[in-house]
């Protein structure tokens, strides 16, 4: 093999090595940038999570069931976050469902038709109620023997100060046959952690 041929082969190998090293460096740089971007995104999410409003149900309202009188129940919302919950809307329901049927939430007024409110952090909670007017001897008897079940439930939405919306949060509690004990349902209880639509606002 001539010296020129060996020189060509050596040059080709050198070019290949330098190209590979360059690609590795570029890959590492891109990987580093991508890692930094992921870290910044994580830090921003953590900051939002620490500073955003966190609205939940503090407690359901114990209804007084008396024959011939309207019964009112509902829920008390509170904001456990450090900033206000803006554009807060809630729909609350209170009703009876046969024990052998699946619970289905029914609202007299949908949440999106309710006037918006602001729930301040660590301030007076927001109370929403629903009233039933059909309390009879039969209703009381069927509640105590367990053939029908009383549910207290709600759905609500709000946005944080960063403009993120948290829609379709839900709450459900069930009254036991003693008509005094109220426990959380094993379903229809969901607090949204991730925004429904990042950095957008829907209404006031």
C-alpha positions as a Markdown table, in Angstrom:
| # | Residue | x | y | z |
|---|---|---|---|---|
| 1 | Unk | 0.0 | 0.0 | 0.0 |
| 2 | Unk | 1.4 | 3.4 | -1.0 |
| 3 | Unk | 2.1 | 6.1 | 1.5 |
| 4 | Unk | -0.6 | 8.3 | -0.1 |
| 5 | Unk | -3.2 | 5.5 | 0.3 |
| 6 | Unk | -2.3 | 5.1 | 3.9 |
| 7 | Unk | -2.5 | 8.9 | 4.3 |
| 8 | Unk | -6.0 | 8.8 | 2.8 |
| 9 | Unk | -7.2 | 6.0 | 5.1 |
| 10 | Unk | -5.7 | 7.7 | 8.2 |
| 11 | Unk | -7.3 | 11.0 | 7.2 |
| 12 | Unk | -10.7 | 9.2 | 6.8 |
| 13 | Unk | -10.3 | 7.6 | 10.2 |
| 14 | Unk | -9.4 | 10.9 | 11.8 |
| 15 | Unk | -12.4 | 12.7 | 10.2 |
| 16 | Unk | -14.7 | 9.9 | 11.4 |
| 17 | Unk | -13.3 | 10.1 | 15.0 |
| 18 | Unk | -13.6 | 13.9 | 15.1 |
| 19 | Unk | -17.1 | 13.7 | 13.7 |
| 20 | Unk | -18.1 | 11.2 | 16.3 |
| 21 | Unk | -16.6 | 13.3 | 19.1 |
| 22 | Unk | -18.4 | 16.3 | 17.8 |
| 23 | Unk | -21.7 | 14.4 | 17.7 |
| 24 | Unk | -21.2 | 13.2 | 21.3 |
| 25 | Unk | -20.4 | 16.7 | 22.5 |
| 26 | Unk | -23.5 | 18.1 | 20.7 |
| 27 | Unk | -25.6 | 15.2 | 22.1 |
| 28 | Unk | -24.3 | 16.0 | 25.6 |
| 29 | Unk | -25.0 | 19.7 | 25.2 |
| 30 | Unk | -28.6 | 19.0 | 24.0 |
| 31 | Unk | -29.1 | 16.5 | 26.7 |
| 32 | Unk | -27.9 | 19.1 | 29.2 |
| 33 | Unk | -30.2 | 21.8 | 27.8 |
| 34 | Unk | -33.1 | 19.4 | 27.9 |
| 35 | Unk | -32.3 | 18.4 | 31.4 |
| 36 | Unk | -32.1 | 22.1 | 32.5 |
| 37 | Unk | -35.4 | 22.7 | 30.8 |
| 38 | Unk | -37.0 | 19.8 | 32.6 |
| 39 | Unk | -35.5 | 21.1 | 35.9 |
| 40 | Unk | -36.9 | 24.6 | 35.3 |
| 41 | Unk | -40.3 | 23.2 | 34.4 |
| 42 | Unk | -40.3 | 21.1 | 37.6 |
| 43 | Unk | -39.2 | 24.2 | 39.7 |
| 44 | Unk | -42.0 | 26.3 | 38.1 |
| 45 | Unk | -44.6 | 23.6 | 38.9 |
| 46 | Unk | -43.3 | 23.3 | 42.5 |
| 47 | Unk | -43.5 | 27.1 | 42.9 |
| 48 | Unk | -47.1 | 27.1 | 41.5 |
| 49 | Unk | -48.1 | 24.2 | 43.8 |
| 50 | Unk | -46.7 | 26.1 | 46.8 |
| 51 | Unk | -48.3 | 29.5 | 45.9 |
| 52 | Unk | -51.6 | 28.4 | 44.3 |
| 53 | Unk | -55.0 | 28.3 | 45.9 |
| 54 | Unk | -56.1 | 24.9 | 47.2 |
| 55 | Unk | -59.9 | 24.8 | 47.7 |
| 56 | Unk | -61.5 | 21.8 | 49.4 |
| 57 | Unk | -64.6 | 21.0 | 51.4 |
| 58 | Unk | -64.0 | 21.6 | 55.1 |
| 59 | Unk | -67.2 | 19.8 | 56.1 |
| 60 | Unk | -70.7 | 19.0 | 55.0 |
| 61 | Unk | -73.6 | 20.7 | 56.7 |
| 62 | Unk | -75.6 | 18.3 | 59.0 |
| 63 | Unk | -79.2 | 18.5 | 57.9 |
| 64 | Unk | -82.1 | 18.5 | 60.4 |
| 65 | Unk | -84.7 | 16.1 | 59.2 |
| 66 | Unk | -88.1 | 16.9 | 60.6 |
| 67 | Unk | -91.4 | 15.8 | 59.1 |
| 68 | Unk | -93.3 | 18.6 | 57.4 |
| 69 | Unk | -90.3 | 20.9 | 57.5 |
| 70 | Unk | -87.8 | 21.7 | 54.8 |
| 71 | Unk | -84.3 | 20.2 | 55.3 |
| 72 | Unk | -81.2 | 22.1 | 54.3 |
| 73 | Unk | -77.7 | 20.7 | 53.8 |
| 74 | Unk | -74.7 | 21.7 | 51.8 |
| 75 | Unk | -71.0 | 22.1 | 52.2 |
| 76 | Unk | -68.4 | 24.5 | 53.6 |
| 77 | Unk | -65.5 | 25.3 | 51.3 |
| 78 | Unk | -62.2 | 26.6 | 52.5 |
| 79 | Unk | -59.0 | 27.7 | 50.8 |
| 80 | Unk | -55.9 | 26.1 | 52.3 |
| 81 | Unk | -53.5 | 27.8 | 49.9 |
| 82 | Unk | -51.7 | 31.2 | 50.4 |
| 83 | Unk | -53.4 | 33.0 | 47.5 |
| 84 | Unk | -57.0 | 33.7 | 46.6 |
| 85 | Unk | -59.1 | 31.3 | 44.5 |
| 86 | Unk | -60.6 | 33.4 | 41.8 |
| 87 | Unk | -63.8 | 32.9 | 39.8 |
| 88 | Unk | -65.0 | 30.2 | 42.2 |
| 89 | Unk | -68.2 | 28.5 | 41.2 |
| 90 | Unk | -69.9 | 25.7 | 43.0 |
| 91 | Unk | -73.1 | 23.6 | 42.6 |
| 92 | Unk | -74.4 | 21.7 | 45.7 |
| 93 | Unk | -76.9 | 18.9 | 45.9 |
| 94 | Unk | -78.7 | 17.1 | 48.7 |
| 95 | Unk | -81.0 | 14.2 | 47.9 |
| 96 | Unk | -82.1 | 10.6 | 48.3 |
| 97 | Unk | -81.2 | 7.6 | 46.2 |
| 98 | Unk | -82.6 | 4.1 | 46.6 |
| 99 | Unk | -79.9 | 1.9 | 48.3 |
| 100 | Unk | -79.9 | -0.6 | 45.4 |
| 101 | Unk | -79.3 | 2.1 | 42.7 |
| 102 | Unk | -76.1 | 3.9 | 41.8 |
| 103 | Unk | -75.6 | 7.4 | 43.0 |
| 104 | Unk | -76.0 | 10.1 | 40.3 |
| 105 | Unk | -75.4 | 13.7 | 41.1 |
| 106 | Unk | -78.3 | 16.0 | 40.2 |
| 107 | Unk | -78.0 | 19.8 | 40.5 |
| 108 | Unk | -80.9 | 22.3 | 40.5 |
| 109 | Unk | -78.5 | 24.9 | 39.2 |
| 110 | Unk | -75.3 | 23.9 | 37.3 |
| 111 | Unk | -72.1 | 25.3 | 38.6 |
| 112 | Unk | -71.4 | 27.3 | 35.4 |
| 113 | Unk | -74.7 | 29.2 | 36.0 |
| 114 | Unk | -73.8 | 30.2 | 39.5 |
| 115 | Unk | -72.3 | 33.7 | 40.2 |
| 116 | Unk | -68.6 | 33.5 | 40.6 |
| 117 | Unk | -67.0 | 34.3 | 44.0 |
| 118 | Unk | -63.5 | 34.7 | 45.5 |
| 119 | Unk | -62.4 | 32.4 | 48.3 |
| 120 | Unk | -59.7 | 34.0 | 50.3 |
| 121 | Unk | -57.0 | 32.0 | 52.1 |
| 122 | Unk | -57.5 | 31.3 | 55.8 |
| 123 | Unk | -60.6 | 33.6 | 55.8 |
| 124 | Unk | -64.3 | 33.1 | 56.3 |
| 125 | Unk | -65.2 | 29.9 | 54.4 |
| 126 | Unk | -67.6 | 29.9 | 51.5 |
| 127 | Unk | -70.9 | 28.1 | 52.3 |
| 128 | Unk | -73.2 | 26.7 | 49.7 |
| 129 | Unk | -76.5 | 24.9 | 50.5 |
| 130 | Unk | -79.4 | 23.0 | 48.9 |
| 131 | Unk | -82.9 | 22.5 | 50.4 |
| 132 | Unk | -85.4 | 19.7 | 50.2 |
| 133 | Unk | -89.0 | 20.3 | 51.0 |
| 134 | Unk | -90.4 | 16.8 | 50.8 |
| 135 | Unk | -89.6 | 15.4 | 54.2 |
| 136 | Unk | -92.3 | 13.0 | 55.2 |
| 137 | Unk | -92.8 | 10.1 | 57.7 |
| 138 | Unk | -92.1 | 7.7 | 54.8 |
| 139 | Unk | -88.8 | 9.4 | 53.9 |
| 140 | Unk | -87.6 | 9.2 | 57.6 |
| 141 | Unk | -88.7 | 5.6 | 57.8 |
| 142 | Unk | -86.9 | 4.6 | 54.6 |
| 143 | Unk | -83.7 | 6.5 | 55.6 |
| 144 | Unk | -83.5 | 4.7 | 59.0 |
| 145 | Unk | -84.2 | 1.3 | 57.6 |
| 146 | Unk | -81.6 | 1.8 | 54.8 |
| 147 | Unk | -83.8 | 1.4 | 51.8 |
| 148 | Unk | -82.9 | 4.9 | 50.6 |
| 149 | Unk | -79.7 | 6.8 | 51.2 |
| 150 | Unk | -79.1 | 10.6 | 51.8 |
| 151 | Unk | -76.2 | 12.1 | 49.8 |
| 152 | Unk | -74.7 | 15.5 | 50.2 |
| 153 | Unk | -72.5 | 16.4 | 47.2 |
| 154 | Unk | -70.9 | 19.2 | 45.2 |
| 155 | Unk | -68.9 | 20.1 | 42.2 |
| 156 | Unk | -66.8 | 23.2 | 41.9 |
| 157 | Unk | -64.2 | 25.1 | 39.9 |
| 158 | Unk | -61.8 | 28.0 | 40.3 |
| 159 | Unk | -58.6 | 29.5 | 38.9 |
| 160 | Unk | -55.5 | 30.5 | 40.7 |
| 161 | Unk | -53.6 | 33.7 | 40.6 |
| 162 | Unk | -51.4 | 32.3 | 37.8 |
| 163 | Unk | -54.4 | 31.9 | 35.5 |
| 164 | Unk | -54.7 | 28.2 | 35.8 |
| 165 | Unk | -58.1 | 26.7 | 36.0 |
| 166 | Unk | -59.1 | 23.7 | 38.2 |
| 167 | Unk | -62.4 | 22.4 | 36.9 |
| 168 | Unk | -64.7 | 19.5 | 37.9 |
| 169 | Unk | -63.6 | 19.1 | 41.5 |
| 170 | Unk | -66.1 | 16.9 | 43.2 |
| 171 | Unk | -67.2 | 16.0 | 46.8 |
| 172 | Unk | -69.7 | 13.4 | 48.1 |
| 173 | Unk | -70.8 | 12.4 | 51.6 |
| 174 | Unk | -73.4 | 9.9 | 52.7 |
| 175 | Unk | -75.6 | 10.1 | 55.8 |
| 176 | Unk | -75.9 | 6.9 | 57.8 |
| 177 | Unk | -79.3 | 5.4 | 58.9 |
| 178 | Unk | -78.8 | 6.9 | 62.4 |
| 179 | Unk | -79.3 | 10.3 | 60.6 |
| 180 | Unk | -76.4 | 11.7 | 62.6 |
| 181 | Unk | -73.3 | 10.2 | 61.2 |
| 182 | Unk | -71.9 | 11.5 | 57.9 |
| 183 | Unk | -69.1 | 9.8 | 56.1 |
| 184 | Unk | -67.2 | 10.5 | 52.8 |
| 185 | Unk | -68.3 | 8.5 | 49.8 |
| 186 | Unk | -65.9 | 6.0 | 48.2 |
| 187 | Unk | -66.6 | 7.8 | 44.9 |
| 188 | Unk | -67.2 | 11.2 | 43.4 |
| 189 | Unk | -64.4 | 12.7 | 45.6 |
| 190 | Unk | -61.8 | 14.3 | 43.4 |
| 191 | Unk | -59.6 | 17.4 | 43.9 |
| 192 | Unk | -57.7 | 18.4 | 40.8 |
| 193 | Unk | -54.0 | 18.8 | 41.2 |
| 194 | Unk | -53.1 | 19.6 | 37.6 |
| 195 | Unk | -54.6 | 22.6 | 35.8 |
| 196 | Unk | -57.5 | 22.0 | 33.4 |
| 197 | Unk | -56.2 | 24.5 | 31.0 |
| 198 | Unk | -52.8 | 26.0 | 31.6 |
| 199 | Unk | -52.6 | 29.8 | 31.8 |
| 200 | Unk | -56.1 | 30.4 | 30.4 |
| 201 | Unk | -59.1 | 32.0 | 32.0 |
| 202 | Unk | -62.7 | 31.2 | 31.5 |
| 203 | Unk | -65.0 | 34.0 | 32.7 |
| 204 | Unk | -64.6 | 36.1 | 35.7 |
